[in-house]
Amino acid sequence: MMKRKMNYAMCILLSLLYTSTALADEPCNVTLCLWGKMNGSSSNECNKPEKQFFNIIKKKRGSFLPNRTFDARKNFLNKECPAAYGASQYVEKVLQKYGKVKL
């Protein structure tokens, strides 16, 4: 009986680990999370992708550089979500809203 409970617990743990890994590696994850944030439907699963995006900040001598930050974030999103996925319209709208924002 104890062995059965351990196997059951291990299966649940492995499925949770697999799910979180799959979300982290999903193409366009950051873009989709930011799109959801724009439309008011952000979730806890998007905290890490959003943080990853907003941590891209360019500075010079301690001063925030919005245009360089925008370019760096654009490069990041284009690598994370290639044009082949057909999400370029979302990337552009996300960048219009959050590309130069410093949180």
N, C-alpha and C positions, 0 to 999 in steps of 0.2 A: 504494500500500500504506500509506504514512504517513497519507494523508488518511483512509483507511478506519479506521485505528486512532484517529485524532483524533475522528472522528464517533462511534465506539463509546464512547470515553471521555466525550464530551460527553453522550451519551444516558444513560449510567450516572449521571453527575453530576446531570443534570436530574431523573432519577427519584428520586434520593436527596433532593434539595431539595424536590421535590413531596411526597414522603412525610412529611418532617419538618414541612412547613407544614400538611399535612392533619391531622396529629396535634395540632398546636397549636390549630387552629381547631375541633376536634371538640367538639360539645356534651357536657357531662357528663364531660369528660376528667379533671378534678381529682377529681370524685366517684368515678369508676371506679377511678382510681389509688389513692385513699385506701381504698376498699373492698378492693382487692387487698392493700394493706399490712395492713389489719386481719386478713385471712385468710392472711397469710404468703406472698403471691405477688406481691410488688413487683418491678418490673423497672427497668432503667436508663432506659427511656423515660419513667418516671414521676418521675424526679428533679426535673425542672423544675416540673411541676404540684404536686408535694408541697411544694417550696420556696415556690412561689407562695402556697399555702394557709398554711403555717406562718410566713410573713413578715407575715401579718396579725396584728398585735399592738397592743393598746391599752394606753397607759400614762398615768399622771398623776403629774407630778413624779418621773419615773423609776421609779415603782412599777407593776408589772404588774397590770392589771385583768382578771381572768379572765372576769367576766360580760360586760363590754363587748367583750372579744376574742371571746367566744362569739357575741354578737349580730352583730358585724362579719363573722365567718366564715360565719354562717348567711345573712346577706344576700348575701355573695359567692357561696355555693353555690347559693342560690335563683335568682340572676341567671344564673349559669353553666349551671345545669341546671334549666330551668323545669319546672313540674309537668306540662306537656303531654308530657314525655318519660317520665313514669311512674317516676321514680327517687326520689320523695320519701321512700320507706322507707329507701333507702340513705343519703340525705342525713341523715336523722335519726339513723341508727346511727353514721355517721361523726362527726357532731357530738357524740353521746354519748361517744364514745371520745376524739376529738381536739379538740373545741370549745374547751376551756379549757386545753389543754396548751401549755406554752411550751418549745420545744426550743432 
